[in-house]
Amino acid sequence: MAEAEPISRRRQIHNTGVTVYRDRFSDLSDSLICHILSYIPTKEAVATSILAKRWKPLWRYTHSIDFDDHKYKNNETRYSRFVHFVNTILFSLDNSHPIKRFHLKSKSTFTSNENMNVWVNFALQHKVEHLEIESGQITTKLPSSIFTCKTIVVMKLHQAKFDDAISSIRLPSLRTLHLCDVFFSSSWCLVELLSNCELLENLVINNIITQTHTGFVYMGISLSVNLLTTIDLPKLISAEVYFSNHWVVLTALSKAKFLLFDLKKCYHRDVRIPIFQNLAHLELRFDVDYDWNYLAKILQNSPNLQILVLKARASLNLALCKNLMRRIWEQLLVHANLLRVSSPHHHQGHSSVNNILN
């Protein structure tokens, strides 16, 4: 069997009878090559500049930037090379060319707030649409200018700090927001952020930390009930809230079609459960001190719910919940629209709620 020809080459037979090969990429336009380069890591895209003279400037027009310090983060000297590389690349890009996607993973303890500010602001100035920042420590400060970028459609922040008062928030294009281990100087900042995302469709909140006069508090405790009831997310489709400690935040998520709610302990027991007119899929994860009456209220207020998933943590005292769960089961049976009720067996720290019913 003849050896297959590389897909990157095309055979041509000259009239002299000599077989020559032509690089298939040579037939592609510069704009198409730049588009292809946007789907590979930035370091590899830059490396293509040595292929041929034509390729040398093309990486400068890529619309996707991806930096990862995992090979440099444990050594200060090596990390300084990473910083030099990032600065060199960013300031070699064509200034008139917008950046659609900017992904920065800088988890080294040598990461400085100054560098992070420079890099993030560079992306904002180039009209970034997809911004994803991953740092290795929650003390990493990010510029508040993130919250006034008109072009951002997707924002994902993992371990970041905003300890200054945010004077203005306006994200008219934002559709996806993920906040994981993010510190805000006050609960007002989070409320104001959500209140200014009219087009938001996808929301993930995992461990938000805010500061009050009594110290640091985690997601939910310091949030004002009155403030949360002012949030309206009319376009919301999917919402995931992890490690929350009260039900008040549900008020802001009442338009969601898919909802995952991870509850720790329940505060504000007199909170009013909103109407979930659009909710079709609910996944509830719960811990100790759980009041099953809240699930009953959610079911009563979710006329279009079709799928319900319940997950209990291993630390839950199942014996104490047995009678309450039987009462909830009666509520499930009369919920006409439910197509499936799922309760996974013991897996990754969760206990099966089926054990309660048996």
N, C-alpha and C positions, 0 to 999 in steps of 0.2 A: 504493500500500500504506500502510495506516495505521501511524503510528509506534507501536512497541511501548511499553507502559507500563513504567516502572521497577518492578523486582521488589520494591522496598521500599515501594511504595505500592499501595493497593487502591482502585479506583474505587467510589464509592457515588452512587446517583441518589436524591436526596430527592424527596418528593412534590411539591415546588415546581418540579421539573424542572431544578434546578440540580445540576450535577455537582461533587462535592467529592472530594478525595483524603485518605485516612487512612493514616498511617504504619503499615506492617505491623509494625514493631517494637513498636508500642504494645500489640499483642495478646500479646506475649511476657511471660513472668514475669520478675521481677528476677533470679531464680537462673539462668534460661536465658541472659539477657543477660550476666550475669557469666561464665558458662561460655564464651560466644562471645568475650568480651573477653580471655579467657585464651589465646587462640590468635593474638593479635596483639602486636607489641612493646609494652612497657609505656608508652613515650612516647606511642604512638598511642592506647592505651587511656585514658590520662589525658586526652588531647585531646577525647575524646567527652563530657567533662563539660560542654562548652559547648553541646551540642546542645539540651538542654532541662533544665528544673528536675529532672525525674525522673532524668535521667542523671547529674547532678552527683555523687552519692555512690557510684555503682555500681562504679566502677573500684577502690574501696577494698576490695572483696570478691573481687577476682580471685584465683585460686589459682595463677597462673603469673606470675613476675617475670623480666623479661629486660632487662638493661642492657648497652650496648655503647658504649665510649668512642672509637670509630674516628674520629668527627668532631671530637673534642676533644683527642686525645692529644698533638698536636705543639705545643700552645701552653699555657703554664702558666695563663694567665688563663682561657682557654676550659675547660681541664680543671677548674679550681676551680668553674666553673659546673656541670660534670658532677657533681662531688662534692656540691655543694649540692642538685642535682636528685635524686640518689640518696637522700641523707639525708632530704629532704623527703618523697619518695614512701614510703620505708620506714616512717617514723614517722607517716605519715598513714593507713597501712593499719589495718584493724580488727584489734586485738590478739587477739581470740578466734577469728580465722579462720586455719586452717592454710594453709601454703604447700606446694603439691604439687611445684612446679618452680621452681628458682631458678638462672638462668643469668646469670653475670657475666663479661663480657669487658672487662678493664681492662689494656690493653697499653701504656699511657703510662709513660714514664720518671718521671713525676711521681706515680705511684701510691705511696701510703705504706702501710706495714705496718699502721699504726693503723687506717686506713680499711678495709682488707681484713678485719681482725679484727672490726671492728664489723659490717660487712655480712654476713660469713659467719656470725658468731654469731647475728645477727638471724634468718637463715634456719634455723639449728639450733633456736633457741628456738621457732620457729613450725612445728616438726615437719615439716621439708622431706623430701620423698621422692625427688626427682630434683635432685641438686646438681652443677652444672657450672661450674667455675672456669677461666678462661683468663687468664693474665697474660703480660706481655711479657718477663719476666726471671726467671731461676731463683732470684734472691735474694729474691723475694717470699715472705714468711713467712705461713703460714696457721696458725690455731690448732689445737692437737692435739685439741681437743674434737670435731673432725670424726670422730674414730675411736671415739667413744662415743655416737654418735647412733643411737638404736634404730629410727628411722623411715626412714632412708635406704635406698632400694631401688637407685638408680642413682647412682654417684659417678664423675665424670670430672674429673681434675685435669691441667692443662697448664701446666708451668713453675711449680713451687711448691717451697717449702723448709720442712722440719721439722728445725730444728737443735737442738731441745731433746729431752731424753730423753722418750719417750712412756711414761708410767707405766701406762696402761690402754688396751686396745683391745677393743671389743665392738661388732660390727655385725651383729646377729641377723637383719636384714631385707635385707641387701645381696645383690643378685643380679647386678649389673653393675659392674665396676671397671675404669676406664681410668686408667693412670698414664703420663704422657709428660713427660720431662725433670723428674723429681721427685727432690729431694735429701732423704735421710734421714741422721740423725746417726750411725746404725750399721746394719749389715746385719740385725741382730736385729730392727729395727723392721719391715722388709719381711717377714721370716719370721713375726713375730708377727701382722702384719696379715693375711697369707694364712691363717694358722692359725685365725683367729677369724672366718672368713667361711664358715660351714657351708652356706649356701644359694647360694653363688656359682655362677653359670651361665656368665657371660661375662667373660673376663679379657683385657685388653690391657696389655702392659708394653713401653714404648718408652724406653730410655735412663734407667735408674735410677742415681743417683749416691749413693754412701755414703762415709763418712769413716772412716779407720783411723789408727793412730798414724804411718803412713808418708805420709799425705796423702789426696787424693781418688782414689777408684777408681770405675770404671763397672761397669755391670750384670754381676754374676757373679763377678768375681775374688775378692772378699772374702767371698762367701757360703760358709758352712760346709756341707760335704757332709752332716754329721750333722744339722745344723739343717734342711736342705731335705728330708731323708728323713722328717721328722716331720710335714710338711704333708700334709693329706688334704682334698681338695676333692671330696666324693662326688657333688655335683650338677653338676659342671663339664660344659658342653656345648661351648663354643668358647673357644680360647685363642690369642692372638697375642703372640709375643715377638720384639721387634726388637733388633738390635745386641747380642745376647748373646755372651759369649765363652767359654762352655763348656756342656757337656751336662748338668751336674748339675741345672739348673733343670727339666729334663724330668721328673724324679722327682715334682715337685709337680703335673704336668699329665697324669699317666697316665690319668685318667678321662675326658679330653676326647674328643669325637666329631669335632671339627674342630680341626686344629692347624696354625698357621703359625709356623715357627721360622726366624728370621733369624740365622744364625751368622756371627760375625766370625772369630775364631781359636779354636782348640780347646785348652782346658786340662783338666787332670784326665783324661788319656787312659785311665786305668784305671777310669773311672766305670762303674757298672753301669747298663745301659739297662733301664728298667722294662718291664713288660708293658702294652701299650696295648690292653686288651680291647675297648674301645668305639670305637677310632679308625677312622673311615671315610674321612676326607679329610685328607691331609697335604700341606702346601706347604712346601718346604724351599728357603731362599735361602742361598747360601754364598759365601764369599770365598776368599782364598788360604789355604794351609796346611790344607786340608780333608782329613780322613781318611775315605775312602769306606767304610771298614769299619763306621763308625757307622751309615751308612744301611742296610747289610746287616743289622746287629743290630736296627735299628728294624723293618725288614720282617719279620724272623724273629719279632719280638715283637708284631706287629700282625696277628693272625689274621683280622680283619674289615675290613682296609683295602681300599677300593674305588677311590679316586682318589689319585694321586700326581702332584704338580706340582713340578718341579725348575727352579730359576732360578740361573744362575751370573752373577757380576758381571763387568763388562768387564775388570777387572784380573786375572782368573783366567788363569793360564798353561794353556791347554787341552791343549797337547802333553803336559805332565807328567801330566795326569789321564786320558789316553786309555786306557791299559791297565787302570787301576783302574775306570774307568766300564764297560768291557766286562765286567769281573767282576761289577759290580753289575747289569748288564743280564741276566746269567745268573740272578741272584737274582730279578729281576722276572719273568722268564719262568716260573718255577716257583711264583710266588705266585698260587694258584688264584683268589682272590677279586678280584684287580685288574680293574676294568672299564675304566679309562682311565689312561694315563700321559701327562702333558702336560709339554712343555718349550718355553715360548714362545720365539719368535725374538728377536733383538736388539731390545731396547726399553727405553728409559729407564735406561740404564746396565747392563743385564743382557745376557749372552751366552747364546745357545742351547746347551743341553747336547746337542742333536741334532748339533751340529757335531763333538762329541767322538766320537760313535758312527759318523759317516760316514767 
